[in-house]
Amino acid sequence: MKRVWVSFVIAGVALALFACSDGPQLSPEGRSALRVLLRTNRFTWNVLSDGSTPREVLALRTLIQEPEAVPTLRLVLETGKLPGQLFALCGLYYAAPEVFAREVERYRERKDEVRVEFGSPSQTMPVARVVEKPSAVRLARGESLQRWGEEHLSQPISLDIVGGGFPSLFLRNGVQEEDRRPEAGVSPASSPRKRRHAPRDRSMGIVRASGEGARWLGQVVSDGAGKLKGLLTGN
């Protein structure tokens, strides 16, 4: 009980910092998203067993679009609960790769576990295994899971944070490299050339995949709890 109260106090302090005029400023949607990531007690897949999108994933997608996304995500790392910190790492993977590279080091050797919901029921997984797993997908910078799937259709699916699997699943689901949205704080006008976009799913705020990569990605998204458990517990 004491630990729960301490977590709420820390989250309250963090939110108070953002209310100060000299702190990073967030939109009302951004403040709500921050509250979700500070308080969450689970790390999820990008869909739940009922087919809905987890509030944490929606919150992460909202925060990464904020002009001050990087300091906000760093605040979650410092003051949020462990599951929220893992979501923040996924955001920093894209929003600030150099910050991600520094911050992720302290999670690689952690011995504790985190609650995960990759179906039903929830379970716990080693933090180090969620962060980095030798057999997991390794995406090149800017590569999407769809692109990787098109080239590795026969390979088993396995994701972690360091290799870009979870960050891409949450934030670049189905987005081709040339279709990437601007990084946080970068206006579309600064793009060097006009980009062509695939059909956009308005309900998810992401670009839908197509072709063989889409079918592979669809399997990733819709797999049941049994398969998903193997993604993290395998080598």
Long-range contacts (C-beta under 8 A, 24 or more apart in sequence): 7-39, 7-81, 8-39, 10-38, 10-79, 11-35, 11-38, 11-39, 11-79, 11-80, 13-79, 14-38, 14-75, 14-76, 14-79, 14-80, 17-75, 18-72, 18-75, 24-68, 24-71, 24-72, 24-75, 25-67, 25-68, 26-66, 26-68, 26-72, 27-66, 29-62, 30-62, 30-63, 30-66, 30-72, 32-59, 32-62, 33-58, 33-59, 33-60, 33-62, 33-63, 34-59, 34-63, 34-72, 34-75, 34-76, 37-63, 37-76, 37-80, 37-84, 37-87, 37-88, 38-76, 38-79, 38-80, 38-81, 38-84, 39-80, 39-81, 39-84, 40-80, 40-81, 40-83, 40-84, 40-87, 41-81, 41-83, 41-115, 42-83, 42-115, 42-116, 42-117, 42-122, 43-83, 43-86, 43-87, 43-114, 43-115, 43-116, 43-117, 43-130, 44-116, 44-117, 44-118, 45-117, 45-118, 45-119, 45-169, 45-228, 46-169, 46-170, 46-173, 46-221, 47-221, 47-222, 48-117, 49-119, 49-120, 49-225, 53-204, 54-117, 56-83, 56-84, 56-87, 57-87, 57-170, 59-87, 60-87, 60-90, 60-91, 60-170, 60-171, 61-170, 61-171, 61-205, 61-206, 63-91, 64-91, 64-94, 64-95, 64-171, 64-184, 65-184, 66-184, 67-184, 67-185, 68-185, 69-95, 69-184, 69-185, 70-95, 70-96, 70-99, 70-184, 70-185, 74-99, 74-103, 77-103, 82-112, 82-114, 82-127, 83-114, 83-115, 86-114, 86-127, 86-130, 86-131, 86-161, 87-170, 89-131, 89-161, 90-161, 90-166, 90-167, 90-170, 90-171, 91-167, 91-171, 93-161, 93-164, 93-167, 94-167, 94-171, 94-172, 94-183, 94-184, 95-183, 95-184, 97-141, 104-131, 104-161, 104-162, 107-131, 108-132, 108-162, 116-232, 118-225, 118-228, 118-229, 118-231, 118-232, 119-224, 119-225, 119-226, 119-228, 119-229, 120-225, 121-225, 123-229, 125-232, 125-233, 129-160, 129-232, 129-233, 130-160, 130-161, 130-166, 130-232, 131-160, 131-161, 131-162, 132-160, 132-161, 132-162, 132-163, 133-158, 133-159, 133-160, 133-163, 133-232, 133-234, 133-235, 134-235, 135-234, 135-235, 136-160, 136-162, 136-163, 136-165, 136-231, 137-163, 137-164, 137-165, 138-163, 138-164, 139-163, 139-164, 139-165, 139-168, 142-177, 142-180, 143-168, 143-177, 144-168, 144-172, 144-173, 144-174, 144-175, 144-176, 144-177, 144-209, 145-169, 145-172, 145-173, 145-174, 145-213, 145-217, 145-220, 146-174, 146-175, 146-176, 146-209, 146-213, 146-214, 146-216, 146-217, 147-176, 147-177, 147-213, 149-212, 149-213, 149-216, 149-217, 149-220, 150-211, 150-212, 150-213, 150-216, 153-212, 153-216, 157-216, 157-219, 157-220, 157-223, 157-231, 158-231, 158-234, 159-220, 159-231, 160-232, 169-220, 169-221, 171-206, 172-206, 173-204, 173-206, 173-209, 173-217, 173-221, 174-198, 174-206, 174-207, 174-208, 174-209, 174-210, 174-213, 174-214, 174-217, 175-206, 175-207, 176-207, 179-207
